Amino acid sequence: MGSEKEDCQQYHIDVFVMGDDWQGQFDYLQDQGVEVIYLPRTPEISTTRIKNDLHE
């Protein structure tokens, strides 16, 4: 982690959205004035599986 902080600065990001399985992991971005929102995950959707399927 940490590159998110640089990305927020470089790209002027003011809202950072992540799945709630990462709850609390990006709260440090709030120190920069970035709003951090954790959205509920959809249990039957796996980003990892989608990525793996795309690479097959």
All heavy atoms as TSV, in Angstrom:
chain	resi	resn	atom	element	x	y	z
A	1	MET	N	N	0.841	-1.183	0.000
A	1	MET	CA	C	0.000	0.000	0.000
A	1	MET	C	C	0.879	1.236	0.000
A	1	MET	O	O	2.048	1.174	0.275
A	1	MET	CB	C	-0.910	0.005	1.229
A	1	MET	CG	C	-2.120	-0.877	1.076
A	1	MET	SD	S	-3.291	-0.633	2.385
A	1	MET	CE	C	-3.097	-2.177	3.221
A	2	GLY	N	N	0.295	2.352	-0.269
A	2	GLY	CA	C	1.051	3.586	-0.297
A	2	GLY	C	C	0.999	4.249	-1.648
A	2	GLY	O	O	0.975	5.470	-1.737
A	3	SER	N	N	1.019	3.453	-2.725
A	3	SER	CA	C	0.934	4.055	-4.055
A	3	SER	C	C	-0.435	4.705	-4.253
A	3	SER	O	O	-0.564	5.620	-5.047
A	3	SER	CB	C	1.196	3.019	-5.139
A	3	SER	OG	O	0.193	2.035	-5.155
A	4	GLU	N	N	-1.445	4.256	-3.490
A	4	GLU	CA	C	-2.767	4.879	-3.585
A	4	GLU	C	C	-2.686	6.345	-3.170
A	4	GLU	O	O	-3.314	7.202	-3.766
A	4	GLU	CB	C	-3.784	4.148	-2.697
A	4	GLU	CG	C	-4.109	2.753	-3.141
A	4	GLU	CD	C	-3.134	1.704	-2.616
A	4	GLU	OE1	O	-2.251	2.031	-1.792
A	4	GLU	OE2	O	-3.252	0.545	-3.038
A	5	LYS	N	N	-1.888	6.610	-2.148
A	5	LYS	CA	C	-1.725	7.989	-1.664
A	5	LYS	C	C	-1.127	8.868	-2.765
A	5	LYS	O	O	-1.607	9.968	-3.019
A	5	LYS	CB	C	-0.838	7.983	-0.419
A	5	LYS	CG	C	-0.765	9.296	0.289
A	5	LYS	CD	C	0.008	9.134	1.596
A	5	LYS	CE	C	0.008	10.427	2.373
A	5	LYS	NZ	N	0.692	10.279	3.662
A	6	GLU	N	N	-0.103	8.348	-3.433
A	6	GLU	CA	C	0.527	9.089	-4.530
A	6	GLU	C	C	-0.444	9.269	-5.694
A	6	GLU	O	O	-0.500	10.332	-6.307
A	6	GLU	CB	C	1.782	8.359	-4.998
A	6	GLU	CG	C	2.872	8.333	-3.954
A	6	GLU	CD	C	3.998	7.362	-4.285
A	6	GLU	OE1	O	4.015	6.807	-5.411
A	6	GLU	OE2	O	4.849	7.144	-3.410
A	7	ASP	N	N	-1.204	8.225	-6.017
A	7	ASP	CA	C	-2.186	8.309	-7.102
A	7	ASP	C	C	-3.249	9.367	-6.802
A	7	ASP	O	O	-3.649	10.117	-7.691
A	7	ASP	CB	C	-2.870	6.964	-7.334
A	7	ASP	CG	C	-1.948	5.935	-7.969
A	7	ASP	OD1	O	-0.876	6.316	-8.490
A	7	ASP	OD2	O	-2.300	4.743	-7.937
A	8	CYS	N	N	-3.705	9.410	-5.556
A	8	CYS	CA	C	-4.724	10.401	-5.174
A	8	CYS	C	C	-4.193	11.816	-5.367
A	8	CYS	O	O	-4.921	12.697	-5.832
A	8	CYS	CB	C	-5.167	10.192	-3.726
A	8	CYS	SG	S	-6.212	8.735	-3.498
A	9	GLN	N	N	-2.921	12.021	-5.028
A	9	GLN	CA	C	-2.313	13.341	-5.221
A	9	GLN	C	C	-2.148	13.649	-6.704
A	9	GLN	O	O	-2.535	14.714	-7.172
A	9	GLN	CB	C	-0.957	13.408	-4.524
A	9	GLN	CG	C	-1.047	13.386	-3.028
A	9	GLN	CD	C	0.317	13.270	-2.361
A	9	GLN	OE1	O	1.304	12.855	-2.980
A	9	GLN	NE2	N	0.370	13.613	-1.080
A	10	GLN	N	N	-1.575	12.707	-7.436
A	10	GLN	CA	C	-1.263	12.936	-8.848
A	10	GLN	C	C	-2.516	13.171	-9.687
A	10	GLN	O	O	-2.532	14.007	-10.570
A	10	GLN	CB	C	-0.486	11.753	-9.406
A	10	GLN	CG	C	-0.105	11.926	-10.864
A	10	GLN	CD	C	0.724	10.764	-11.398
A	10	GLN	OE1	O	1.105	9.856	-10.670
A	10	GLN	NE2	N	1.001	10.789	-12.685
A	11	TYR	N	N	-3.575	12.390	-9.412
A	11	TYR	CA	C	-4.774	12.447	-10.243
A	11	TYR	C	C	-5.918	13.233	-9.605
A	11	TYR	O	O	-7.039	13.221	-10.101
A	11	TYR	CB	C	-5.240	11.021	-10.587
A	11	TYR	CG	C	-4.194	10.264	-11.376
A	11	TYR	CD1	C	-3.484	9.224	-10.789
A	11	TYR	CD2	C	-3.897	10.609	-12.687
A	11	TYR	CE1	C	-2.516	8.534	-11.502
A	11	TYR	CE2	C	-2.928	9.936	-13.404
A	11	TYR	CZ	C	-2.243	8.897	-12.809
A	11	TYR	OH	O	-1.278	8.218	-13.519
A	12	HIS	N	N	-5.605	13.915	-8.489
A	12	HIS	CA	C	-6.586	14.781	-7.812
A	12	HIS	C	C	-7.862	14.011	-7.457
A	12	HIS	O	O	-8.975	14.471	-7.696
A	12	HIS	CB	C	-6.904	16.016	-8.654
A	12	HIS	CG	C	-5.672	16.746	-9.092
A	12	HIS	ND1	N	-4.937	17.540	-8.241
A	12	HIS	CD2	C	-5.023	16.768	-10.278
A	12	HIS	CE1	C	-3.899	18.040	-8.894
A	12	HIS	NE2	N	-3.922	17.582	-10.130
A	13	ILE	N	N	-7.684	12.834	-6.891
A	13	ILE	CA	C	-8.808	11.981	-6.507
A	13	ILE	C	C	-9.367	12.475	-5.186
A	13	ILE	O	O	-8.620	12.703	-4.232
A	13	ILE	CB	C	-8.349	10.509	-6.397
A	13	ILE	CG1	C	-7.938	10.013	-7.788
A	13	ILE	CG2	C	-9.427	9.639	-5.763
A	13	ILE	CD1	C	-7.250	8.670	-7.790
A	14	ASP	N	N	-10.671	12.650	-5.126
A	14	ASP	CA	C	-11.276	13.093	-3.871
A	14	ASP	C	C	-12.212	12.052	-3.266
A	14	ASP	O	O	-12.643	12.188	-2.122
A	14	ASP	CB	C	-11.989	14.432	-4.033
A	14	ASP	CG	C	-13.019	14.435	-5.142
A	14	ASP	OD1	O	-13.215	13.418	-5.811
A	14	ASP	OD2	O	-13.643	15.495	-5.325
A	15	VAL	N	N	-12.513	10.977	-4.006
A	15	VAL	CA	C	-13.314	9.877	-3.483
A	15	VAL	C	C	-12.649	8.568	-3.905
A	15	VAL	O	O	-12.340	8.366	-5.076
A	15	VAL	CB	C	-14.776	9.912	-4.014
A	15	VAL	CG1	C	-15.565	8.729	-3.481
A	15	VAL	CG2	C	-15.460	11.219	-3.650
A	16	PHE	N	N	-12.432	7.690	-2.936
A	16	PHE	CA	C	-11.800	6.388	-3.170
A	16	PHE	C	C	-12.803	5.326	-2.745
A	16	PHE	O	O	-13.255	5.325	-1.599
A	16	PHE	CB	C	-10.514	6.293	-2.337
A	16	PHE	CG	C	-9.686	5.076	-2.593
A	16	PHE	CD1	C	-8.716	5.075	-3.574
A	16	PHE	CD2	C	-9.849	3.935	-1.829
A	16	PHE	CE1	C	-7.926	3.954	-3.809
A	16	PHE	CE2	C	-9.070	2.804	-2.047
A	16	PHE	CZ	C	-8.110	2.819	-3.038
A	17	VAL	N	N	-13.165	4.424	-3.658
A	17	VAL	CA	C	-14.199	3.423	-3.381
A	17	VAL	C	C	-13.575	2.030	-3.469
A	17	VAL	O	O	-12.849	1.725	-4.416
A	17	VAL	CB	C	-15.364	3.548	-4.387
A	17	VAL	CG1	C	-16.433	2.511	-4.100
A	17	VAL	CG2	C	-15.949	4.958	-4.357
A	18	MET	N	N	-13.888	1.195	-2.461
A	18	MET	CA	C	-13.318	-0.139	-2.382
A	18	MET	C	C	-14.362	-1.067	-1.773
A	18	MET	O	O	-15.259	-0.619	-1.061
A	18	MET	CB	C	-12.065	-0.087	-1.494
A	18	MET	CG	C	-11.294	-1.359	-1.400
A	18	MET	SD	S	-10.630	-1.970	-2.961
A	18	MET	CE	C	-9.429	-0.758	-3.392
A	19	GLY	N	N	-14.243	-2.356	-2.038
A	19	GLY	CA	C	-15.133	-3.345	-1.444
A	19	GLY	C	C	-14.933	-3.427	0.059
A	19	GLY	O	O	-13.837	-3.207	0.562
A	20	ASP	N	N	-16.001	-3.736	0.768
A	20	ASP	CA	C	-15.926	-3.724	2.232
A	20	ASP	C	C	-15.076	-4.850	2.819
A	20	ASP	O	O	-14.812	-4.866	4.022
A	20	ASP	CB	C	-17.314	-3.696	2.868
A	20	ASP	CG	C	-18.132	-4.953	2.618
A	20	ASP	OD1	O	-17.659	-5.891	1.952
A	20	ASP	OD2	O	-19.289	-4.972	3.093
A	21	ASP	N	N	-14.581	-5.760	1.978
A	21	ASP	CA	C	-13.627	-6.742	2.485
A	21	ASP	C	C	-12.277	-6.077	2.787
A	21	ASP	O	O	-11.420	-6.662	3.432
A	21	ASP	CB	C	-13.452	-7.915	1.513
A	21	ASP	CG	C	-13.095	-7.507	0.109
A	21	ASP	OD1	O	-13.560	-6.440	-0.341
A	21	ASP	OD2	O	-12.382	-8.263	-0.568
A	22	TRP	N	N	-12.115	-4.846	2.362
A	22	TRP	CA	C	-10.917	-4.054	2.638
A	22	TRP	C	C	-11.182	-2.999	3.720
A	22	TRP	O	O	-10.394	-2.070	3.896
A	22	TRP	CB	C	-10.440	-3.351	1.367
A	22	TRP	CG	C	-9.855	-4.292	0.369
A	22	TRP	CD1	C	-10.516	-4.967	-0.614
A	22	TRP	CD2	C	-8.493	-4.679	0.261
A	22	TRP	NE1	N	-9.647	-5.742	-1.338
A	22	TRP	CE2	C	-8.397	-5.582	-0.813
A	22	TRP	CE3	C	-7.345	-4.351	0.960
A	22	TRP	CZ2	C	-7.183	-6.153	-1.191
A	22	TRP	CZ3	C	-6.151	-4.921	0.566
A	22	TRP	CH2	C	-6.080	-5.816	-0.494
A	23	GLN	N	N	-12.289	-3.128	4.423
A	23	GLN	CA	C	-12.718	-2.149	5.423
A	23	GLN	C	C	-11.554	-1.707	6.321
A	23	GLN	O	O	-10.870	-2.536	6.907
A	23	GLN	CB	C	-13.821	-2.746	6.297
A	23	GLN	CG	C	-14.467	-1.764	7.256
A	23	GLN	CD	C	-15.437	-0.824	6.572
A	23	GLN	OE1	O	-16.167	-1.214	5.674
A	23	GLN	NE2	N	-15.429	0.415	6.969
A	24	GLY	N	N	-11.348	-0.400	6.375
A	24	GLY	CA	C	-10.332	0.184	7.236
A	24	GLY	C	C	-8.939	0.262	6.652
A	24	GLY	O	O	-8.095	1.000	7.160
A	25	GLN	N	N	-8.671	-0.467	5.573
A	25	GLN	CA	C	-7.316	-0.542	5.031
A	25	GLN	C	C	-6.871	0.727	4.302
A	25	GLN	O	O	-5.667	0.925	4.109
A	25	GLN	CB	C	-7.191	-1.734	4.081
A	25	GLN	CG	C	-7.389	-3.071	4.765
A	25	GLN	CD	C	-6.317	-3.340	5.805
A	25	GLN	OE1	O	-5.132	-3.197	5.540
A	25	GLN	NE2	N	-6.735	-3.711	7.003
A	26	PHE	N	N	-7.820	1.560	3.902
A	26	PHE	CA	C	-7.467	2.763	3.150
A	26	PHE	C	C	-7.890	4.036	3.878
A	26	PHE	O	O	-7.878	5.121	3.303
A	26	PHE	CB	C	-8.090	2.711	1.743
A	26	PHE	CG	C	-7.542	1.577	0.924
A	26	PHE	CD1	C	-8.222	0.369	0.855
A	26	PHE	CD2	C	-6.341	1.697	0.256
A	26	PHE	CE1	C	-7.718	-0.693	0.117
A	26	PHE	CE2	C	-5.822	0.639	-0.485
A	26	PHE	CZ	C	-6.515	-0.560	-0.549
A	27	ASP	N	N	-8.225	3.913	5.147
A	27	ASP	CA	C	-8.658	5.070	5.920
A	27	ASP	C	C	-7.580	6.147	6.011
A	27	ASP	O	O	-7.886	7.318	6.183
A	27	ASP	CB	C	-9.100	4.650	7.324
A	27	ASP	CG	C	-10.406	3.869	7.317
A	27	ASP	OD1	O	-11.058	3.779	6.258
A	27	ASP	OD2	O	-10.763	3.345	8.386
A	28	TYR	N	N	-6.316	5.751	5.870
A	28	TYR	CA	C	-5.220	6.715	5.929
A	28	TYR	C	C	-5.336	7.787	4.837
A	28	TYR	O	O	-4.788	8.879	4.968
A	28	TYR	CB	C	-3.858	6.013	5.858
A	28	TYR	CG	C	-3.560	5.362	4.523
A	28	TYR	CD1	C	-2.890	6.061	3.525
A	28	TYR	CD2	C	-3.959	4.053	4.260
A	28	TYR	CE1	C	-2.619	5.472	2.306
A	28	TYR	CE2	C	-3.683	3.458	3.052
A	28	TYR	CZ	C	-3.018	4.161	2.079
A	28	TYR	OH	O	-2.759	3.581	0.868
A	29	LEU	N	N	-6.074	7.492	3.769
A	29	LEU	CA	C	-6.245	8.474	2.688
A	29	LEU	C	C	-7.086	9.657	3.139
A	29	LEU	O	O	-6.999	10.742	2.570
A	29	LEU	CB	C	-6.886	7.813	1.470
A	29	LEU	CG	C	-6.056	6.730	0.790
A	29	LEU	CD1	C	-6.880	6.028	-0.294
A	29	LEU	CD2	C	-4.774	7.299	0.217
A	30	GLN	N	N	-7.884	9.466	4.182
A	30	GLN	CA	C	-8.723	10.545	4.693
A	30	GLN	C	C	-7.878	11.697	5.215
A	30	GLN	O	O	-8.325	12.838	5.204
A	30	GLN	CB	C	-9.662	10.019	5.775
A	30	GLN	CG	C	-10.661	9.018	5.228
A	30	GLN	CD	C	-11.483	8.356	6.307
A	30	GLN	OE1	O	-11.270	8.545	7.503
A	30	GLN	NE2	N	-12.441	7.539	5.887
A	31	ASP	N	N	-6.639	11.402	5.635
A	31	ASP	CA	C	-5.725	12.454	6.105
A	31	ASP	C	C	-5.402	13.446	4.996
A	31	ASP	O	O	-4.982	14.571	5.267
A	31	ASP	CB	C	-4.426	11.849	6.629
A	31	ASP	CG	C	-4.638	10.996	7.865
A	31	ASP	OD1	O	-5.679	11.151	8.530
A	31	ASP	OD2	O	-3.760	10.168	8.167
A	32	GLN	N	N	-5.580	13.038	3.742
A	32	GLN	CA	C	-5.332	13.899	2.584
A	32	GLN	C	C	-6.607	14.574	2.105
A	32	GLN	O	O	-6.608	15.208	1.057
A	32	GLN	CB	C	-4.795	13.065	1.413
A	32	GLN	CG	C	-3.397	12.613	1.556
A	32	GLN	CD	C	-2.972	11.896	0.289
A	32	GLN	OE1	O	-2.623	10.733	0.340
A	32	GLN	NE2	N	-3.001	12.556	-0.840
A	33	GLY	N	N	-7.706	14.361	2.806
A	33	GLY	CA	C	-8.979	14.942	2.383
A	33	GLY	C	C	-9.722	14.078	1.383
A	33	GLY	O	O	-10.656	14.545	0.736
A	34	VAL	N	N	-9.309	12.820	1.226
A	34	VAL	CA	C	-9.972	11.898	0.310
A	34	VAL	C	C	-11.083	11.183	1.074
A	34	VAL	O	O	-10.855	10.634	2.154
A	34	VAL	CB	C	-8.971	10.858	-0.253
A	34	VAL	CG1	C	-9.672	9.848	-1.144
A	34	VAL	CG2	C	-7.856	11.560	-1.018
A	35	GLU	N	N	-12.289	11.192	0.519
A	35	GLU	CA	C	-13.398	10.453	1.113
A	35	GLU	C	C	-13.229	8.983	0.743
A	35	GLU	O	O	-13.079	8.645	-0.427
A	35	GLU	CB	C	-14.732	10.978	0.588
A	35	GLU	CG	C	-15.922	10.269	1.171
A	35	GLU	CD	C	-17.248	10.761	0.628
A	35	GLU	OE1	O	-17.257	11.648	-0.261
A	35	GLU	OE2	O	-18.285	10.253	1.075
A	36	VAL	N	N	-13.238	8.117	1.738
A	36	VAL	CA	C	-13.073	6.684	1.522
A	36	VAL	C	C	-14.416	6.006	1.760
A	36	VAL	O	O	-15.010	6.158	2.829
A	36	VAL	CB	C	-11.995	6.085	2.446
A	36	VAL	CG1	C	-11.847	4.597	2.210
A	36	VAL	CG2	C	-10.660	6.795	2.221
A	37	ILE	N	N	-14.899	5.286	0.752
A	37	ILE	CA	C	-16.191	4.606	0.831
A	37	ILE	C	C	-15.958	3.114	0.605
A	37	ILE	O	O	-15.301	2.722	-0.357
A	37	ILE	CB	C	-17.158	5.152	-0.244
A	37	ILE	CG1	C	-17.397	6.649	-0.039
A	37	ILE	CG2	C	-18.473	4.372	-0.228
A	37	ILE	CD1	C	-18.168	7.312	-1.163
A	38	TYR	N	N	-16.516	2.314	1.500
A	38	TYR	CA	C	-16.439	0.864	1.367
A	38	TYR	C	C	-17.828	0.344	1.004
A	38	TYR	O	O	-18.777	0.530	1.756
A	38	TYR	CB	C	-15.967	0.225	2.680
A	38	TYR	CG	C	-14.572	0.661	3.070
A	38	TYR	CD1	C	-14.374	1.668	4.009
A	38	TYR	CD2	C	-13.452	0.071	2.500
A	38	TYR	CE1	C	-13.100	2.076	4.370
A	38	TYR	CE2	C	-12.179	0.470	2.843
A	38	TYR	CZ	C	-12.006	1.477	3.786
A	38	TYR	OH	O	-10.740	1.871	4.130
A	39	LEU	N	N	-17.936	-0.282	-0.162
A	39	LEU	CA	C	-19.212	-0.813	-0.630
A	39	LEU	C	C	-19.328	-2.298	-0.294
A	39	LEU	O	O	-18.336	-3.026	-0.328
A	39	LEU	CB	C	-19.335	-0.638	-2.143
A	39	LEU	CG	C	-19.339	0.783	-2.678
A	39	LEU	CD1	C	-19.391	0.762	-4.197
A	39	LEU	CD2	C	-20.500	1.579	-2.116
A	40	PRO	N	N	-20.550	-2.746	0.000
A	40	PRO	CA	C	-20.745	-4.172	0.269
A	40	PRO	C	C	-20.403	-5.006	-0.963
A	40	PRO	O	O	-20.710	-4.625	-2.087
A	40	PRO	CB	C	-22.228	-4.302	0.594
A	40	PRO	CG	C	-22.781	-2.929	0.673
A	40	PRO	CD	C	-21.781	-1.981	0.098
A	41	ARG	N	N	-19.753	-6.123	-0.723
A	41	ARG	CA	C	-19.401	-7.028	-1.818
A	41	ARG	C	C	-20.603	-7.851	-2.213
A	41	ARG	O	O	-21.498	-8.101	-1.417
A	41	ARG	CB	C	-18.288	-7.977	-1.374
A	41	ARG	CG	C	-16.995	-7.261	-1.113
A	41	ARG	CD	C	-15.869	-8.222	-0.820
A	41	ARG	NE	N	-15.619	-9.050	-1.999
A	41	ARG	CZ	C	-15.539	-10.362	-1.957
A	41	ARG	NH1	N	-15.682	-11.014	-0.838
A	41	ARG	NH2	N	-15.303	-11.044	-3.057
A	42	THR	N	N	-20.601	-8.286	-3.459
A	42	THR	CA	C	-21.599	-9.230	-3.944
A	42	THR	C	C	-20.975	-10.614	-3.792
A	42	THR	O	O	-20.000	-10.938	-4.479
A	42	THR	CB	C	-21.944	-8.951	-5.422
A	42	THR	OG1	O	-22.330	-7.582	-5.551
A	42	THR	CG2	C	-23.059	-9.853	-5.901
A	43	PRO	N	N	-21.491	-11.432	-2.873
A	43	PRO	CA	C	-20.832	-12.700	-2.543
A	43	PRO	C	C	-20.554	-13.613	-3.737
A	43	PRO	O	O	-19.543	-14.288	-3.767
A	43	PRO	CB	C	-21.806	-13.385	-1.580
A	43	PRO	CG	C	-22.659	-12.293	-1.055
A	43	PRO	CD	C	-22.705	-11.230	-2.113
A	44	GLU	N	N	-21.425	-13.631	-4.721
A	44	GLU	CA	C	-21.219	-14.551	-5.846
A	44	GLU	C	C	-20.324	-13.983	-6.949
A	44	GLU	O	O	-20.119	-14.622	-7.965
A	44	GLU	CB	C	-22.562	-15.009	-6.422
A	44	GLU	CG	C	-23.485	-13.909	-6.862
A	44	GLU	CD	C	-24.351	-13.323	-5.751
A	44	GLU	OE1	O	-24.370	-13.835	-4.634
A	44	GLU	OE2	O	-25.010	-12.309	-6.018
A	45	ILE	N	N	-19.760	-12.785	-6.723
A	45	ILE	CA	C	-18.862	-12.173	-7.707
A	45	ILE	C	C	-17.445	-12.166	-7.128
A	45	ILE	O	O	-17.214	-11.672	-6.038
A	45	ILE	CB	C	-19.272	-10.716	-8.026
A	45	ILE	CG1	C	-20.696	-10.649	-8.547
A	45	ILE	CG2	C	-18.294	-10.085	-9.000
A	45	ILE	CD1	C	-20.904	-11.266	-9.906
A	46	SER	N	N	-16.496	-12.704	-7.879
A	46	SER	CA	C	-15.100	-12.720	-7.460
A	46	SER	C	C	-14.257	-12.044	-8.530
A	46	SER	O	O	-14.146	-12.532	-9.654
A	46	SER	CB	C	-14.623	-14.165	-7.270
A	46	SER	OG	O	-13.216	-14.196	-7.176
A	47	THR	N	N	-13.657	-10.914	-8.164
A	47	THR	CA	C	-12.782	-10.209	-9.105
A	47	THR	C	C	-11.602	-11.095	-9.490
A	47	THR	O	O	-11.189	-11.129	-10.647
A	47	THR	CB	C	-12.278	-8.904	-8.479
A	47	THR	OG1	O	-13.409	-8.127	-8.077
A	47	THR	CG2	C	-11.452	-8.103	-9.463
A	48	THR	N	N	-11.081	-11.820	-8.523
A	48	THR	CA	C	-9.957	-12.712	-8.805
A	48	THR	C	C	-10.352	-13.764	-9.829
A	48	THR	O	O	-9.597	-14.039	-10.774
A	48	THR	CB	C	-9.486	-13.400	-7.503
A	48	THR	OG1	O	-9.119	-12.381	-6.567
A	48	THR	CG2	C	-8.302	-14.317	-7.759
A	49	ARG	N	N	-11.531	-14.328	-9.678
A	49	ARG	CA	C	-11.977	-15.335	-10.643
A	49	ARG	C	C	-12.163	-14.719	-12.031
A	49	ARG	O	O	-11.796	-15.323	-13.040
A	49	ARG	CB	C	-13.278	-15.978	-10.174
A	49	ARG	CG	C	-13.719	-17.062	-11.113
A	49	ARG	CD	C	-14.874	-17.837	-10.587
A	49	ARG	NE	N	-15.256	-18.843	-11.574
A	49	ARG	CZ	C	-16.313	-19.582	-11.488
A	49	ARG	NH1	N	-17.114	-19.467	-10.459
A	49	ARG	NH2	N	-16.587	-20.454	-12.419
A	50	ILE	N	N	-12.743	-13.532	-12.094
A	50	ILE	CA	C	-12.934	-12.849	-13.382
A	50	ILE	C	C	-11.578	-12.627	-14.047
A	50	ILE	O	O	-11.405	-12.897	-15.242
A	50	ILE	CB	C	-13.690	-11.524	-13.202
A	50	ILE	CG1	C	-15.144	-11.804	-12.784
A	50	ILE	CG2	C	-13.644	-10.696	-14.479
A	50	ILE	CD1	C	-15.904	-10.567	-12.338
A	51	LYS	N	N	-10.597	-12.139	-13.285
A	51	LYS	CA	C	-9.258	-11.902	-13.840
A	51	LYS	C	C	-8.648	-13.204	-14.354
A	51	LYS	O	O	-8.055	-13.231	-15.432
A	51	LYS	CB	C	-8.354	-11.286	-12.778
A	51	LYS	CG	C	-8.670	-9.851	-12.459
A	51	LYS	CD	C	-7.745	-9.345	-11.377
A	51	LYS	CE	C	-8.067	-7.946	-10.961
A	51	LYS	NZ	N	-7.172	-7.476	-9.878
A	52	ASN	N	N	-8.778	-14.265	-13.570
A	52	ASN	CA	C	-8.233	-15.561	-14.003
A	52	ASN	C	C	-8.923	-16.072	-15.265
A	52	ASN	O	O	-8.260	-16.588	-16.175
A	52	ASN	CB	C	-8.357	-16.591	-12.875
A	52	ASN	CG	C	-7.410	-16.322	-11.732
A	52	ASN	OD1	O	-6.391	-15.648	-11.899
A	52	ASN	ND2	N	-7.736	-16.823	-10.553
A	53	ASP	N	N	-10.243	-15.926	-15.327
A	53	ASP	CA	C	-10.995	-16.359	-16.511
A	53	ASP	C	C	-10.559	-15.583	-17.760
A	53	ASP	O	O	-10.480	-16.140	-18.851
A	53	ASP	CB	C	-12.495	-16.195	-16.293
A	53	ASP	CG	C	-13.066	-17.199	-15.298
A	53	ASP	OD1	O	-12.362	-18.174	-14.944
A	53	ASP	OD2	O	-14.220	-17.000	-14.874
A	54	LEU	N	N	-10.268	-14.307	-17.603
A	54	LEU	CA	C	-9.864	-13.474	-18.726
A	54	LEU	C	C	-8.485	-13.869	-19.263
A	54	LEU	O	O	-8.205	-13.682	-20.447
A	54	LEU	CB	C	-9.871	-11.999	-18.347
A	54	LEU	CG	C	-11.240	-11.375	-18.126
A	54	LEU	CD1	C	-11.084	-9.967	-17.553
A	54	LEU	CD2	C	-12.040	-11.343	-19.419
A	55	HIS	N	N	-7.652	-14.402	-18.399
A	55	HIS	CA	C	-6.299	-14.775	-18.810
A	55	HIS	C	C	-6.188	-16.199	-19.344
A	55	HIS	O	O	-5.127	-16.623	-19.761
A	55	HIS	CB	C	-5.326	-14.568	-17.645
A	55	HIS	CG	C	-5.076	-13.128	-17.377
A	55	HIS	ND1	N	-5.655	-12.455	-16.324
A	55	HIS	CD2	C	-4.321	-12.217	-18.027
A	55	HIS	CE1	C	-5.267	-11.207	-16.344
A	55	HIS	NE2	N	-4.458	-11.021	-17.368
A	56	GLU	N	N	-7.288	-16.930	-19.329
A	56	GLU	CA	C	-7.257	-18.305	-19.851
A	56	GLU	C	C	-7.373	-18.325	-21.347
A	56	GLU	O	O	-7.877	-17.518	-22.013
A	56	GLU	CB	C	-8.399	-19.131	-19.237
A	56	GLU	CG	C	-8.137	-19.428	-17.790
A	56	GLU	CD	C	-9.241	-20.302	-17.176
A	56	GLU	OE1	O	-10.256	-20.615	-17.842
A	56	GLU	OE2	O	-9.069	-20.651	-16.020
